[in-house]
Amino acid sequence: MTKRATAQPSKYDPSAPKVSRREQLRQERRRRSMFWNVLVLGIIVIVLAAVAWYVFAIQRPGALPGELLIPDEGAAVYPAGNPISYQHYPPSSGGNYAAPAPWGFSSTPVAEGTYLTNLARGGIVYLYYCPSACPDVEKQLQDFAKKAPPDKTYNTVRILISPYARPLPTPIVALAWDHELDLPQFNQDLMSRWYQRFVDLGPDVQP
């Protein structure tokens, strides 16, 4: 005669499923909360990074000490070689020729009507005047032009440096369209900030 199996105590606890379900819901809520927290934090980090990139990489510096706003004299185009007169010298706006000067350093004076075309196209012009030979200043200006970064629009160093045929207010004058900065001496920091502030700004921006 087969013995009956000894009855084992039941492991089933009627309250266990309820507790387990509550715990599952609690864990699910924690997971959802963590997901949304991470998502929101990620969005905040991305926004802050975008703002920082805009401020430091895109936004142009504000007005520089000694910066002059020169009244606009128009942007009429004249046939090459035609004499053009200006109200303000050195001109930072006004009549100009169709073709700009090549970017970089020029050892001979660039005509006003020509360098104004460079300004109109969004370039920066640095003029200098030396009553006698000034090889040290010219070397500094040449090195500055070589080391300047390209602009973000055309990937070109849009700088023209030229001696000026007549005396200037200061030995070096930085020009942008309608703007002038008189420099008593070579100042790489101010010249770089001027370039950053005004490059690719002008009434006829193009290569």
C-alpha positions as CSV (number, residue, x, y, z in Angstrom):
1,M,0.0,0.0,0.0
2,T,1.5,3.2,-1.2
3,K,2.1,5.8,1.5
4,R,0.6,9.1,0.9
5,A,3.1,11.8,0.2
6,T,3.6,13.9,3.3
7,A,1.8,17.2,2.8
8,Q,4.2,20.1,2.3
9,P,3.4,23.5,3.7
10,S,2.2,25.8,1.0
11,K,4.6,28.5,-0.2
12,Y,1.8,30.6,-1.6
13,D,1.2,33.8,0.3
14,P,-2.0,35.5,-0.8
15,S,-0.5,38.9,0.0
16,A,2.7,38.3,-2.0
17,P,1.4,39.1,-5.5
18,K,0.0,42.4,-4.2
19,V,3.2,43.4,-2.6
20,S,5.1,42.4,-5.8
21,R,2.8,44.4,-8.0
22,R,3.2,47.4,-5.9
23,E,6.9,47.1,-6.0
24,Q,6.8,46.6,-9.8
25,L,4.8,49.8,-10.1
26,R,7.2,51.6,-7.8
27,Q,10.2,50.5,-9.9
28,E,8.4,51.4,-13.1
29,R,7.8,54.9,-11.8
30,R,11.4,55.2,-10.7
31,R,12.6,54.2,-14.2
32,R,10.2,56.6,-15.9
33,S,11.3,59.4,-13.5
34,M,15.0,58.7,-14.2
35,F,14.4,58.6,-17.9
36,W,12.7,62.0,-17.9
37,N,15.3,63.5,-15.6
38,V,18.1,62.3,-17.9
39,L,16.2,63.5,-20.9
40,V,15.6,67.0,-19.5
41,L,19.2,67.2,-18.2
42,G,20.5,66.2,-21.6
43,I,18.3,68.9,-23.3
44,I,19.6,71.5,-20.8
45,V,23.2,70.5,-21.5
46,I,22.7,70.7,-25.3
47,V,21.0,74.2,-25.0
48,L,23.8,75.5,-22.8
49,A,26.4,74.1,-25.2
50,A,24.7,75.8,-28.1
51,V,24.5,79.1,-26.3
52,A,28.2,78.9,-25.3
53,W,29.1,78.1,-28.9
54,Y,27.1,81.0,-30.2
55,V,28.6,83.5,-27.7
56,F,32.2,82.4,-28.1
57,A,32.3,81.3,-31.8
58,I,29.7,83.4,-33.6
59,Q,28.9,86.5,-31.7
60,R,31.2,89.4,-32.8
61,P,32.9,91.5,-30.1
62,G,31.4,94.8,-29.2
63,A,32.7,98.3,-30.0
64,L,36.4,98.7,-29.3
65,P,38.0,101.6,-27.5
66,G,38.6,104.5,-29.9
67,E,36.4,103.1,-32.6
68,L,35.0,105.8,-34.9
69,L,31.7,105.7,-36.8
70,I,32.3,107.5,-40.1
71,P,29.3,109.0,-42.0
72,D,28.4,106.8,-45.0
73,E,29.4,108.2,-48.4
74,G,27.5,105.7,-50.5
75,A,28.9,102.8,-52.6
76,A,28.7,104.0,-56.2
77,V,30.8,102.1,-58.6
78,Y,33.1,104.1,-61.0
79,P,35.1,103.0,-64.0
80,A,38.6,101.9,-63.1
81,G,41.1,104.8,-62.8
82,N,38.4,107.6,-62.6
83,P,39.3,110.2,-59.9
84,I,37.0,110.0,-56.9
85,S,36.9,112.5,-54.0
86,Y,35.7,111.8,-50.5
87,Q,34.6,113.8,-47.5
88,H,36.6,111.9,-45.0
89,Y,40.2,110.6,-45.3
90,P,41.1,107.9,-45.2
91,P,37.7,107.0,-46.7
92,S,35.9,104.0,-45.2
93,S,32.9,104.2,-47.6
94,G,32.2,106.0,-50.9
95,G,32.8,105.6,-54.6
96,N,34.8,102.5,-55.6
97,Y,35.9,100.5,-58.6
98,A,34.5,97.2,-59.7
99,A,37.6,95.1,-58.9
100,P,39.1,94.7,-55.4
101,A,42.8,94.4,-54.6
102,P,44.2,90.9,-53.9
103,W,44.0,90.1,-50.2
104,G,47.2,90.2,-48.2
105,F,50.1,92.7,-47.9
106,S,50.8,95.3,-50.6
107,S,54.2,97.0,-50.7
108,T,52.8,99.9,-52.8
109,P,49.8,102.1,-52.0
110,V,46.4,100.7,-53.1
111,A,44.1,103.2,-54.6
112,E,41.3,104.3,-52.3
113,G,38.7,103.4,-54.9
114,T,40.2,99.9,-55.0
115,Y,40.5,99.2,-51.3
116,L,37.0,100.5,-50.8
117,T,35.8,97.6,-53.0
118,N,37.5,95.3,-50.5
119,L,35.7,96.9,-47.7
120,A,32.4,96.8,-49.5
121,R,32.8,93.1,-50.0
122,G,33.2,92.5,-46.3
123,G,37.0,92.7,-46.0
124,I,39.2,94.6,-43.5
125,V,41.8,97.1,-44.5
126,Y,44.8,98.2,-42.5
127,L,46.6,101.3,-43.7
128,Y,49.9,102.5,-42.5
129,Y,52.0,105.6,-43.1
130,C,55.8,105.8,-42.6
131,P,57.5,109.2,-43.4
132,S,60.7,107.2,-43.9
133,A,61.5,103.5,-44.3
134,C,59.9,101.3,-41.6
135,P,60.8,97.7,-42.3
136,D,60.0,96.6,-38.7
137,V,56.4,97.8,-38.9
138,E,56.0,96.3,-42.3
139,K,57.3,92.9,-41.0
140,Q,54.9,93.0,-38.2
141,L,52.0,93.7,-40.6
142,Q,53.1,91.0,-43.0
143,D,53.3,88.4,-40.2
144,F,49.9,89.6,-38.9
145,A,48.3,89.0,-42.3
146,K,49.9,85.5,-42.6
147,K,48.7,84.4,-39.2
148,A,45.2,85.7,-39.3
149,P,42.4,83.1,-39.4
150,P,40.2,82.6,-42.5
151,D,36.7,83.9,-42.3
152,K,33.8,81.5,-41.7
153,T,31.9,82.4,-44.9
154,Y,34.5,82.1,-47.7
155,N,37.3,80.4,-45.7
156,T,39.7,83.2,-46.8
157,V,41.8,85.7,-44.9
158,R,39.9,88.8,-46.0
159,I,42.6,91.3,-45.0
160,L,44.3,93.9,-47.1
161,I,47.3,95.8,-45.8
162,S,48.6,98.8,-47.7
163,P,50.8,101.9,-47.2
164,Y,48.9,105.1,-47.6
165,A,50.0,107.9,-49.9
166,R,49.3,110.7,-47.4
167,P,49.7,111.2,-43.6
168,L,47.2,109.4,-41.4
169,P,45.8,110.4,-38.0
170,T,48.0,107.7,-36.5
171,P,50.8,105.5,-37.9
172,I,48.3,102.6,-38.5
173,V,44.5,102.9,-39.2
174,A,42.2,100.0,-39.3
175,L,39.2,100.3,-41.6
176,A,35.8,98.5,-42.0
177,W,32.9,99.9,-44.0
178,D,31.8,103.1,-42.2
179,H,34.2,102.4,-39.3
180,E,37.7,103.5,-38.4
181,L,40.2,102.6,-35.6
182,D,43.3,104.8,-35.1
183,L,46.2,102.9,-33.8
184,P,49.3,104.8,-32.4
185,Q,51.4,101.6,-32.9
186,F,51.1,98.0,-34.0
187,N,48.7,96.2,-31.7
188,Q,48.0,92.6,-32.7
189,D,45.2,92.1,-30.2
190,L,43.2,95.1,-31.2
191,M,43.8,94.4,-34.9
192,S,42.6,90.8,-34.5
193,R,39.5,91.9,-32.6
194,W,38.8,94.5,-35.3
195,Y,39.0,91.8,-38.0
196,Q,36.7,89.5,-36.0
197,R,34.2,92.3,-35.4
198,F,33.8,93.4,-39.0
199,V,34.9,90.6,-41.4
200,D,32.1,89.7,-43.8
201,L,30.1,92.9,-43.0
202,G,29.7,95.3,-45.9
203,P,27.1,96.6,-48.4
204,D,28.2,94.1,-51.1
205,V,29.6,91.0,-49.3
206,Q,31.0,88.5,-51.9
207,P,34.3,86.7,-52.5
